Amino acid sequence: MTPPELARRWPHLFHLAEAGAWPSIQRHGLLSTTALLDLFAVPPDQRHPLEGARRTRSHVLEHPEHGTAVLRDNLALHPTALERTLDAMTAEEWCRTLNARVFFWLTEARWQRLRATRLYRDRPHDLLVLNTASLLAAHGDRVELSPLNSGAVFALTTVRRGPQTFRPVRDFDWEGRRRSAEPVVELTVPDGVPDVADHVVDVRRV
């Protein structure tokens, strides 16, 4: 599948951000955790629990110039199951891989499913809706796809994950996934999307 074909099949992308985050995202772009830690000048000795390990709670970053940003918890990363299902990576490397990216859902059903979970359903969010073709035109050479929810590893999971999980559009295993009802689960961009406001077609409070 080519990027234009991808955009035709999934014309919109979805990202759930913390309520009130949109003005900051407009100003700085949609940044990965690692890029946010850089922007907010978090010292090296304070970074490991935030980007190299499972965060058991959300963490608020503060900066005199940039304001605040929220790093969400990643409680859905069950530590034992993650160790058991990783290929050619350590748990720390997997956490750093996730924290070095921003993520988009390709369907409304996916963001609604996340919104309905216990940790999210009682909190308001800003839903960003993006034009897929526009994002791919600007960042298609950096975009990678995942066939699974990479940040959710539950106790009984048997799905393998590792360096093979994220693949460029043209290298994605379309043949192996063509019979799946959901061949692509996530679209990711390493580092972030600094010009994300150029690709956003709607922002909703949900």
C-alpha positions as CSV (number, residue, x, y, z in Angstrom):
1,M,0.0,0.0,0.0
2,T,1.2,3.5,-0.9
3,P,0.7,6.6,1.3
4,P,-2.1,7.9,-1.1
5,E,-3.9,4.5,-0.8
6,L,-3.5,4.7,3.0
7,A,-5.1,8.2,3.0
8,R,-8.0,7.1,0.9
9,R,-8.8,4.1,3.2
10,W,-8.3,6.1,6.4
11,P,-8.9,9.8,5.5
12,H,-8.7,11.0,9.1
13,L,-6.4,10.4,12.1
14,F,-7.3,10.9,15.8
15,H,-5.3,11.9,18.8
16,L,-6.6,12.3,22.4
17,A,-4.8,15.0,24.3
18,E,-5.3,16.4,27.8
19,A,-8.1,18.9,28.0
20,G,-6.7,22.4,27.4
21,A,-3.6,21.1,25.7
22,W,-4.5,22.4,22.3
23,P,-3.1,26.0,22.6
24,S,0.3,24.5,23.7
25,I,0.2,22.0,20.9
26,Q,-0.6,24.8,18.4
27,R,2.5,26.7,19.7
28,H,5.0,23.9,20.0
29,G,3.6,21.1,17.9
30,L,2.5,17.6,18.9
31,L,5.7,16.4,20.6
32,S,6.7,13.0,21.9
33,T,7.5,12.5,25.6
34,T,11.2,12.7,24.9
35,A,10.8,15.9,22.8
36,L,8.8,17.4,25.6
37,L,11.4,16.5,28.2
38,D,13.9,18.3,25.9
39,L,11.7,21.3,25.5
40,F,11.0,21.6,29.2
41,A,14.7,21.2,30.0
42,V,14.2,18.2,32.4
43,P,17.6,17.3,33.8
44,P,19.2,14.0,32.7
45,D,19.1,12.6,36.3
46,Q,15.3,13.0,36.4
47,R,14.4,11.6,33.0
48,H,14.7,7.8,33.4
49,P,11.5,7.3,35.3
50,L,9.7,9.4,32.7
51,E,10.9,7.9,29.5
52,G,12.7,4.7,30.3
53,A,10.3,3.0,32.7
54,R,6.6,2.3,33.2
55,R,4.9,5.5,34.6
56,T,2.5,4.5,37.3
57,R,0.9,8.0,37.4
58,S,0.6,11.0,35.2
59,H,3.3,13.6,35.6
60,V,3.0,17.3,35.1
61,L,6.0,19.2,33.5
62,E,6.3,22.9,34.3
63,H,8.4,25.5,32.7
64,P,8.5,29.3,33.2
65,E,8.3,30.0,29.5
66,H,6.4,27.0,28.1
67,G,3.8,26.5,30.8
68,T,2.7,23.0,31.6
69,A,2.4,19.7,29.9
70,V,1.1,16.4,31.1
71,L,2.8,13.0,30.6
72,R,0.2,10.4,31.0
73,D,0.8,7.2,32.9
74,N,1.3,4.0,31.0
75,L,-0.2,1.6,33.5
76,A,-1.4,-0.6,30.6
77,L,2.2,-1.8,30.2
78,H,2.1,-5.0,32.4
79,P,5.8,-5.4,33.3
80,T,5.9,-9.2,33.5
81,A,3.9,-9.6,30.3
82,L,6.0,-7.0,28.5
83,E,9.2,-8.9,29.4
84,R,7.7,-12.2,28.3
85,T,6.6,-10.9,24.9
86,L,9.5,-8.6,23.8
87,D,11.8,-9.6,21.0
88,A,15.4,-8.4,20.8
89,M,14.6,-5.5,23.2
90,T,14.6,-4.8,26.9
91,A,11.6,-3.3,28.7
92,E,13.5,0.0,29.1
93,E,14.2,0.1,25.3
94,W,10.6,-0.5,24.6
95,C,9.5,2.3,26.9
96,R,12.0,4.6,25.2
97,T,10.8,3.6,21.8
98,L,7.2,4.5,22.7
99,N,8.2,7.7,24.4
100,A,10.1,8.8,21.3
101,R,6.9,8.9,19.2
102,V,3.5,10.4,18.9
103,F,0.6,8.2,18.1
104,F,-2.6,8.4,16.1
105,W,-5.6,6.2,15.8
106,L,-7.0,5.5,12.3
107,T,-10.6,5.0,13.3
108,E,-13.1,6.6,15.6
109,A,-13.8,3.3,17.2
110,R,-10.3,3.2,18.6
111,W,-10.3,6.6,20.3
112,Q,-13.8,5.9,21.6
113,R,-12.5,2.7,23.1
114,L,-9.7,4.4,24.8
115,R,-12.0,7.2,26.0
116,A,-14.3,4.6,27.6
117,T,-11.6,3.0,29.7
118,R,-11.6,3.4,33.5
119,L,-8.6,5.8,33.5
120,Y,-10.1,8.1,30.8
121,R,-13.8,8.1,31.0
122,D,-14.2,10.6,33.9
123,R,-11.7,13.1,32.4
124,P,-12.3,15.6,29.6
125,H,-9.9,15.5,26.6
126,D,-9.2,17.5,23.5
127,L,-9.7,15.2,20.5
128,L,-7.6,16.3,17.5
129,V,-8.8,15.2,14.1
130,L,-6.2,15.3,11.3
131,N,-6.3,15.1,7.6
132,T,-4.3,11.9,6.8
133,A,-3.3,12.9,3.3
134,S,-2.0,16.3,4.5
135,L,0.1,14.7,7.3
136,L,1.5,12.0,4.9
137,A,2.4,14.7,2.4
138,A,4.5,16.5,5.0
139,H,5.9,13.6,7.0
140,G,5.3,10.4,5.1
141,D,9.0,9.6,5.0
142,R,9.0,9.5,8.9
143,V,5.6,7.8,9.4
144,E,5.5,4.3,10.7
145,L,2.6,1.9,11.3
146,S,1.8,-0.6,14.0
147,P,-0.5,-3.6,13.7
148,L,-1.2,-3.5,17.4
149,N,-1.9,-1.1,20.3
150,S,1.8,-0.8,21.2
151,G,1.2,0.8,24.6
152,A,-1.2,-1.8,25.9
153,V,0.4,-5.0,27.2
154,F,-2.0,-7.0,29.4
155,A,-1.2,-9.8,31.7
156,L,-2.4,-12.7,29.5
157,T,-1.2,-11.3,26.1
158,T,0.8,-13.5,23.8
159,V,1.4,-11.0,21.0
160,R,5.0,-10.4,20.3
161,R,6.4,-6.9,19.9
162,G,9.9,-5.4,19.3
163,P,11.9,-3.7,16.6
164,Q,9.6,-5.3,14.0
165,T,6.4,-3.6,15.3
166,F,6.8,-0.2,13.7
167,R,7.3,-0.2,10.0
168,P,7.3,2.4,7.2
169,V,4.2,2.5,5.1
170,R,5.7,0.8,2.1
171,D,7.4,-1.9,4.3
172,F,4.4,-2.7,6.4
173,D,3.2,-6.4,6.2
174,W,0.1,-5.6,4.2
175,E,-0.1,-9.2,2.8
176,G,0.0,-10.7,6.2
177,R,-2.6,-8.3,7.5
178,R,-5.0,-8.2,4.6
179,R,-7.5,-10.5,6.1
180,S,-7.6,-8.7,9.4
181,A,-10.6,-6.5,10.1
182,E,-8.1,-3.9,11.4
183,P,-4.9,-4.3,9.5
184,V,-3.4,-1.1,11.0
185,V,-4.0,0.0,14.6
186,E,-1.6,2.9,15.0
187,L,0.1,5.5,12.9
188,T,3.1,6.9,14.6
189,V,5.6,9.7,13.9
190,P,9.0,9.6,15.7
191,D,9.9,12.7,17.6
192,G,6.6,14.5,16.9
193,V,4.8,16.7,14.4
194,P,5.9,20.3,14.8
195,D,3.5,21.6,12.3
196,V,0.5,19.6,13.5
197,A,-1.8,22.6,13.4
198,D,-1.4,22.6,9.6
199,H,-3.0,19.2,9.4
200,V,-5.7,19.5,12.1
201,V,-9.3,19.8,10.7
202,D,-11.2,19.7,14.0
203,V,-10.6,19.9,17.7
204,R,-13.4,18.7,20.0
205,R,-13.7,18.6,23.8
206,V,-14.8,15.1,24.7
